[in-house]
Amino acid sequence: MPECKQCGECCRVLVVPFVNDSELREFLDARGIKYTVEFDRLNAVVPHVCPHLVDGLCDLHESGKKPVACDRFPGADQDCIYKNPLI
């Protein structure tokens, strides 16, 4: 797992996994949503800024109230966006 650079990039996008499907690829292409294809999975990259991202850092980080999914990012099957940019 890569070391966190505290760049906040993972808080600016959502990477949503989908089943690899030609109709879904057509839908994403028509809307200009970027994605990667890995095995039988599409990883759609959806711009989204977390409301807890303040001045480039998570305002929940020090409070101990950071959601588990955020605290454990990147997980075993996720790459840091800084290390492996998709957008």
HELIX and SHEET records of a PDB file:
HELIX    1   1 GLU A    9  CYS A   11  5                                   3    
HELIX    2   2 SER A   22  ALA A   30  1                                   9    
HELIX    3   3 VAL A   68  ASP A   71  1                                   4    
SHEET    1   A 3 VAL A  13  VAL A  19  0                                        
SHEET    2   A 3 ARG A  41  PRO A  47 -1                                        
SHEET    3   A 3 LYS A  34  GLU A  38 -1                                        
SHEET    1   B 2 LEU A  53  VAL A  54  0                                        
SHEET    2   B 2 LEU A  57  CYS A  58 -1                                        
END                                                                             
